[in-house]
Amino acid sequence: MTASVVLVAGSLHYDIMVETEHLPRRDETAVGHRWYPKFGGKGGNQAVSCARQGAAARFLGAVGQDDFGRFLTAGLIAGGVETQAVRVVAGAGSGMSVALQDKAGDYAATIVSGANALIDPAWLGDDALWSDVGLLILQNEVPEAVNLAAATEARRRGIRTVLNAAPFRPLSRQFAALIDILVVNAVEAEMMGAAEVCCLASACEAAQQLAARFDCVIVTAGSKGLAIWTSEDACLKIAADKVAVVSSHGAGDAFIGALGAALCQGATVAEASAAAAKAAARHVAGQGAAP
């Protein structure tokens, strides 16, 4: 049977979105004009994005025994994602966040991990979880022990691992050695030791610097586009589509999900990155919001 499933192991957050004229400065109380709940968490958003691009997506994660958890599980199902590996952790609250978005579409957020911090690495050893999986996607919103267990299993089974290293945190050498494709934005690239990213040329330079530790690196540079570095093709630059910004919130997750879907469907890294960049542009233009 063809290995056609994208497995996403990661976070689920009940996002409380607040719309305001501007993002508050330190010690400032800003006045918002609208709020609403939203399905979130990098893991959940990326899994839904995978499914929306036509891939079979499976999710491993944890929620609390609460209304937030039921909302998040229902959001995965509504997005076409398999949820058999989503566990309910008794006595814990589901992950959540509060995100502020200004009229220009920029945002800032604070997350509370909740049940996401209680995922048991032993869950990754279940053979049924890996049935027909062709690609693993990870992020940094769950403990590294979970990511390490997932990547170790993937390597043992001959499955490629994509890490979206967001939010930034130092990676152990053991975990870094198991990453086949690293995806970071400009800020994360700099925090990992690369030079400042201000354009596609500098994104290429940053990708090359990070490639000293990773086989394949993708550095996204927002409205400018992205750069890819592989040992075979050296640097490839892809300019972003020009769109009117409705909201940048979740654009990176839309990119990762579309990248994973294309890779699992047989695309090269360059082809998958180009398709993912277009998916992110559609999202920014308001055409790809999560449930």
N, C-alpha and C positions, 0 to 999 in steps of 0.2 A: 504494500500500500504506500502511496506517495506521502512523504512527510510534508504536509501542507499546513500544519497548525502553527500559529504564532503564540507562544506562551509568554505572557507578561506576568512577572512576579513583582508586586510592589504595593503602592499606597492607595488608599481610598480616603477622601476627605469630603465632608459635608461643607461646602463653601457658602458662606454668607457674604454676598456681594453688596457693596455699598457704592452708589454713584454719587459723586460730589463734584463741585466746580474745579477744585484743585486738591492735590495731595497735601496733607498737613505737614508743616515743618515741625521740628522738635519743639515741644511744649505748646503747640498750637492745637486748638479745638476747631476743626472744620465742620461746616454744616452740610450734611448730605441731603439729597432730595428724593432718593429711592433706594430700597433694598429688596433683595430677593434671594431665595436659596438656589444653589446650583450644585449639580453633581461635579465632583472634583477629585483631586489627588492625581499626581503625575501618572501613576500606574493605571488607574481607572480610565483617565482621559486617553492614554496611549492605546489601551486595549480597545476602547470604543472607536478610536480613529482607525485602528487596524481593520476592525469589522466593517466600517463604513467604506473602506477601500476594497472590499470584496474578499478579504482574507478570513479564514476561520480563526477566531481569537479565543484564547482560553486564559482565565485569570486566576492567579493564586494570591490570596491576601486574607485580611482579617477585619472584622467589624465588631462592634459591641452589640450587646443585647438591648438595643434601643431603637427609637424611631429613626435616628440618623442612619443606623446600620441597615434598616429595612429600606429606606430611601435609596441608599447607595447600591444595594443588591438589585433593587428594581431598576435602577439606572443602567447597570451592566446588562441586565436582561433586555431592557428596551433598546440598548445599543447593539444587540446581537452577539453578546459575549457569553461564552460558557462560564457558569458560576459554580460548578460542582466543587471546586477547590477553594471557595471562599468560606472560611471558618468563622463561626460566631464565638467570641471569647467572653465567657461569663465574668461578670464583675468589672468589666472594662468599658469605658466609653468609646464610641467610634471616633476616628480621626476627624478633625474639623479645621476650618480656617476662616479668617475674616479678611476679605480682600477689598481694597479701596480702588476705585477706578475714576479717573477724572474725565473731563469733557473731550480731551485730546485722545483718549483711549489708553493712556498709560496707567499702570497700576502698581500697587504695593500690597504685600500680604504677610500675615503671620499665621503659621500652622501650629496645631497641637496634635501630636502623633496618635495618642490614645492607643487603640487596639493595634495599629500598625507596628508599634514597638514590641508587640507581644507575639509576632509571627514566629513559629517554632521552625528552626532550620531543618528539623527532622521531617517536616511535611514534604520537603523536596525529594525525599527518597522513595516516594510512592511511584511505582512503575506506571500505574494508570494515568498519572499526571502527564507523563511524557509520551503517551501514545500518539503517534503521527506528528509529533512536534518537529518542525524544521528550523525554528529560530527562537532564541530566548531574548527577551528585552528586560533590562533592569534599569533602575534609577537609584538615587541616593536618599529617598524618603523613608527607607526602612533600614534596620541595622545591617552593618556590613556582614555580620555572620550569616544573615539570610542570603545576601547577594553571593557570598563566597560559596555557600552550600549549593545554590542554584547554578552558578557558573561551573563548579566542580562536577556536578551531575551532567551538565550540558557537554563539557569537554569529554567526559567519560563515554558519552553516547554519540560523540561526533557531531554535535549541534553547535552552530555559531552563536556567540553571545554579543549582543549590542548593549553597551552601557551609555545611558544618558547621564553624565556625571553632574546631575543637578538635584538639589543644591550642592555647592562645592563642599567637599570634605577630603582630607588626605586619604589616599587609597593604599592599602597594604601591598607590598610587593607580590605576595601570594595571590591576591585578588587581581591585581593589574596584569599578571602573567596570563590570566584566563580570559581576558577581554579581547575579542576579535575586532570589534569596531567601536571606537570611542567617539561620542558625539558631545560637543560642548559649544556653548555660545561664547561671545567675545569675552565677557567678564570671567566666565569659568576657565577659559583658556589661559587668561592672564593669571588667575589665582593658582593654576597648576604649574606656573613657571614660564609661560610663553611671553613673548613681547606683546606690547599693547596692540590691540586690533582696532583699526580705524577705517579700513578699506579692504577690498578683496586681496590686494597684494600683501597687506600685513596679515590677513587671515591665512593666506598660503604660507607665509613665514611661520606663523604660530603653529599651523598644522604640521609643518616639517619639524619644528622643534619638539612637539609632543610625540612625533613618530619615532623618536629615539627610544620610547618606552612602549609604544603600541603599534600593532601591525598596520592598522588603518585608522585614520583620524579625519573627522569631519568637523570643521569649525564654522558655525553659522554666524553671520554678521548682520542680522536683522534685515533692514530694508535694502542693504547693499547686496545681499546674496550669501553665498557660502563657498568654502574652499575644501577640497578633498586631497589628502595625501596618502598614497599607497606606494609600496616599494616598486610596483610594476609601472605605474603611470605617473609617478612623481606628483606634481600639483595640477589639479583641475579646478577652474573657477566657474561658478554658475551664478549669473546675475539674477536678482530677484525680480519677479513680475511687479510692475507698478500698479498699485491699487489704492483706492480711498480707504483709509483706516477707520474701521468701526470700533474694534478693540483688539489689542495685542494679547489679551489674556488667553492663555492656552495655546498660542500659536506654536510654541516649541513642542508641545505634546501632539498637536496635529501633524507636525513634521515627522516626529519619531514614529507615530503609528503608521503613517503612509509609507515611510521608509521601510519599516518592518514588513508591511504587506507586500510591497514590491519585491523585496529581497526574497521573501518566502515563495513568491510566484515566479522566481527564476531570473529577475533582473540583476544586472551588474550593480556594483555600488554607485557608479556614476549615473546609470539609468534610474536607479531607485532614488538617489538624491535629487535628481531633476524633478521626478514625479512628486517627491515629498515637498520640495520647494513650492510647487504649484498648489499643493494641498494647503500648505501654511498660508499662502497668499489668499486663497479662498476663505480660509478661516478668519484672517485679519479683516477681510472685506465683509464679514458677517454671514458667510454662507456655510459655516461648519460648526456651529455651537453644539456643545455636549447636551445630552438630555437634561 
